[in-house]
Amino acid sequence: MERKSKFTTETNLTDEERKILHNIALTAITKKLRNESPILPMAKTDTLNEKRGAFVSLHKHGQLRGCIGYVHGVKPLAEAINDMAIAAAFQDPRFQQLQENELENMDIEISVRSLA
């Protein structure tokens, strides 16, 4: 089953950048679930290196399952998505920590703030 990925953004991310950010989020969550060492994301474009506000929201069967983000750009975008994916899955105080059996039905929404 292919996971859905949704982007809400005030910026013009390329399809490749969107794919990279989705993979960063999914990899970060998967590694944490499996107690594997994290991989620090490597930004491949200037946009992914820019400090941007960003949110990661997780949805299970259309229902919110976790959402956390930075309003302001405090980290490079690739790193922010990595950190916020983990936070949405495991640190959102409104929800229990994500379990591995939930990952298959999880959709990831990434919101990126513009520089302005």
C-alpha positions in Angstrom: 0.0 0.0 0.0 1.4 3.4 -1.0 1.2 6.0 1.7 -0.4 9.3 0.9 1.7 12.4 1.2 0.1 15.9 1.2 1.9 19.2 1.1 0.5 22.5 2.1 3.1 25.1 1.3 3.5 28.8 0.7 6.7 28.0 -1.3 7.4 26.5 -4.7 9.0 23.1 -3.8 9.9 20.9 -6.7 8.4 17.4 -7.0 11.9 16.1 -6.1 12.1 18.2 -3.0 8.6 17.1 -1.9 9.6 13.5 -2.4 12.8 14.0 -0.4 10.9 15.6 2.5 8.4 12.8 2.5 11.2 10.2 2.6 12.9 12.1 5.4 9.8 12.1 7.5 9.0 8.5 6.9 12.5 7.3 7.5 12.8 9.3 10.7 9.6 7.7 12.1 10.5 4.2 10.9 14.0 4.4 12.4 12.6 5.5 15.8 9.9 2.8 15.8 12.5 0.2 15.2 15.0 1.6 17.7 17.5 2.1 14.9 20.1 4.8 14.8 18.8 8.0 13.3 20.1 9.2 9.9 20.8 12.9 9.7 19.1 14.1 6.5 21.4 15.5 3.8 19.8 18.5 2.0 20.4 18.2 -1.7 19.1 21.6 -2.7 19.4 25.2 -1.5 15.7 25.2 -0.6 16.1 22.2 1.7 19.0 24.0 3.4 17.0 27.2 4.1 15.7 27.8 7.6 11.9 27.5 7.3 9.0 27.0 9.6 7.5 23.6 9.0 4.9 21.2 10.4 4.4 17.5 10.1 0.9 16.1 10.6 0.1 12.5 10.8 -3.3 11.2 9.8 -4.7 7.7 10.3 -7.9 6.8 8.3 -8.4 10.6 7.8 -8.2 11.4 11.5 -5.4 13.5 13.1 -2.8 11.3 14.8 -0.1 13.8 15.6 1.0 17.3 14.6 4.0 19.4 15.7 6.0 22.0 14.0 8.1 25.2 14.0 6.3 28.4 13.2 9.6 30.1 12.4 12.6 28.9 10.6 15.0 27.7 13.4 16.7 24.9 11.4 17.3 23.9 7.8 14.1 22.6 6.3 15.4 19.0 5.9 16.4 18.8 9.5 13.2 20.5 10.7 11.1 17.9 8.8 13.2 15.1 10.4 12.7 16.4 13.9 9.0 17.3 13.5 8.1 13.9 12.1 9.6 12.3 15.2 7.9 14.8 17.4 4.5 14.3 15.7 4.7 10.6 16.0 6.1 10.4 19.6 5.8 13.7 21.4 2.4 15.2 20.6 0.9 15.3 24.1 -2.7 14.8 22.7 -1.9 11.2 21.5 -0.2 8.0 22.6 3.1 7.3 20.9 2.8 5.9 17.5 3.0 2.1 17.3 4.7 0.2 14.4 1.4 -1.5 13.4 -0.1 2.0 12.8 2.6 3.0 10.3 1.0 1.2 7.3 -2.2 3.3 7.6 -0.5 6.6 8.3 -0.6 9.5 5.9 2.0 12.3 6.2 1.2 15.9 5.7 4.0 18.4 5.4 3.5 22.1 5.7 6.3 24.5 4.8 6.3 28.2 5.6 7.6 30.8 3.2 10.7 32.8 4.0 8.6 36.1 4.2 
